[in-house]
Amino acid sequence: MDPRQKPEFVVQGISASNGIAYGEVFLYLKTELEVPAYQVDPDKQVEEIARFEQGLVVTRQQITKIKNEVEQNLGPDEARIFDAHLMVLEDQALITETIREFETTGRNIETCFNSVAQRYIKAFDEINDEYLRERAGDIRDVAQRVLHNLLGEAAHHLSELAERRVVVANDITPSDAAGINRSAAIGIVTDSGSKTSHAVIVARALKIPAVVGVRDLTTRVASGDRVLVDGYEGVVVVNPTEQTLFRYGRIQTEKKTFESRLMTASRLPAETLDGVHVPLLANIEKVDEAGQAKECQAEGVGLFRTEFLYLNSSHLPGEEEQFAIYKAVAEAFAPQPVVIRTLDLGGDKPMENIPGLIHHETNPFLGFRAIRLCLEHPEMFKEQLRAILRSSAFGKVRMMYPMISGVEELTRANAVLAEAREELRRRGERFDEKMEVGSMIEIPSAAATADILAQHCQFFSIGTNDLIQYLLAIDRGNDHIAHLYEPTHPAVLRTIKRVVDDAHQHRLPVAVCGEMAGDPVFTPLLLGLGVDELSMSPPSLPAVKYFVRAMKMSDARQLAAEALTLSDPKEIYARAEEFYKARVKVE
């Protein structure tokens, strides 16, 4: 049948890279590599290990070549994606476990390596944090490349795509994405993946519209079908009608005009129509993200996640290694503030290769993590605290503790901090004696005792992602109940209001650094409830700033007051969305 005669149908996915594309499908299906299993002659064990080491060398050369090409074509920031791949190849735990399994079982090295790699992939796949879960894709990508080299098989890549097509795939690895011919791939759609995957990062850099998480679309389309990819709304229209194409043509023109207005506004002050300044900061986890945050006119860093320094390392990072990174971020933003969050590790983010920090738990989100882990390992905790304190001599550094559940944990953490300060004084190290210390509000017990916590710190930062999950007993990663995750639930809004009021009574400022902060629809609710500053991923900054400049704070307070009287989360969201649309017109 002619594709143009097939019925139109629409599927919803996750918006990953903005833009609209229309064209024929190129179906890219990757099959699992078959790994033969056999016993190796004991006399050839040395040769087998040497073959493994050579396979790693060849893979390293291939990835380095890809990295250099990406750096030349896209820039150094995008090329750093492949540093994570090179780190997988340098992971001594992965290599040692493979050789140990080979020496124990006597099976061929491909089988042993695949077995160990799959265990690592499974461990990361089970992590609740979306960003960390996507790191399983890095290991999977590298493992497949190593296996292809060990087996002497050539892998197929999207670089073979020659004509302009919309790539529809079950998944796309960073290596696949890096090899995409920009003039050929006009859109990307995948069954799996999330907006934090490295493949998506590359797609954004290439400015290719992308939608991910479109379940089983690869089984519903064929090469040659025509699809329209709406990277703004995460929508894919298969076999669109002429009427649909006309409508999206207008939408594309409107979006480009609106994006131009956003970028113009991003260079202006974040000030409401009635003259209230709203500090807008960035959430980052790597030093190299500071450049993007500054380009988006962030007024500092509201959340610097430090656990990625630990998770991307095969060893426990020491004071000097941490200090160098914290210092670099502080200097990059000075004199603007940088809020460094202490280690939020453990539970669903275990360091499998560090003895003593491995705790397999049936309910990790309620388990041994973050501040609980640090207080149980005070020397490790003090190393980080000393590094943060030392960095405060090079910029306006503030520090906050994650997952505080009550005053006992906060006072214990402050006691360890006092010890770290005293140790630095004895060493003659410079640091800011008045560095502000804050507490994250992520646990309902912390929110309920905010008035008590306020007596032991200088600021609060509300982590709405975890707070909402705990308040509503909803795991966002659980597909069966994810629809019940509602930021506009009255319990959420009332809790935020209570925290803000308690904090302000003690003259403490309150920030929000969860995902709510980066969604402009929620901006008037948060500001109207009294939140003092918002911190978000850098790409969200222009849209939020544009909206801040289009509204009055007095109207936001009125909206929030009205929302607190309502009982239906969907009605509250509808009011907030109506408020947004009345002030921000895309046309």
Secondary structure as UniProt FT lines:
FT   HELIX           3..5
FT   STRAND          9..12
FT   STRAND          14..17
FT   STRAND          20..28
FT   HELIX           42..44
FT   HELIX           45..73
FT   HELIX           76..79
FT   HELIX           81..90
FT   HELIX           92..105
FT   HELIX           109..125
FT   HELIX           130..133
FT   HELIX           135..151
FT   HELIX           158..160
FT   STRAND          165..169
FT   HELIX           174..178
FT   TURN            182..184
FT   STRAND          185..190
FT   TURN            195..196
FT   HELIX           198..206
FT   STRAND          210..212
FT   TURN            215..216
FT   HELIX           217..219
FT   TURN            223..224
FT   STRAND          226..230
FT   TURN            231..234
FT   STRAND          235..238
FT   HELIX           242..266
FT   TURN            273..274
FT   STRAND          280..284
FT   HELIX           287..289
FT   HELIX           290..295
FT   TURN            296..297
FT   STRAND          301..305
FT   HELIX           307..311
FT   HELIX           319..333
FT   TURN            334..335
FT   STRAND          337..341
FT   TURN            347..348
FT   TURN            352..353
FT   TURN            355..356
FT   HELIX           364..366
FT   HELIX           370..376
FT   HELIX           378..391
FT   HELIX           392..394
FT   STRAND          396..401
FT   HELIX           407..427
FT   TURN            433..434
FT   STRAND          437..441
FT   HELIX           444..448
FT   HELIX           450..453
FT   HELIX           454..456
FT   STRAND          459..462
FT   HELIX           464..472
FT   TURN            476..477
FT   TURN            479..481
FT   HELIX           482..484
FT   TURN            487..488
FT   HELIX           490..505
FT   TURN            506..507
FT   STRAND          510..512
FT   HELIX           515..518
FT   TURN            520..522
FT   HELIX           523..528
FT   TURN            529..530
FT   STRAND          533..536
FT   HELIX           538..540
FT   HELIX           541..550
FT   HELIX           553..563
FT   TURN            564..565
FT   HELIX           569..583
//
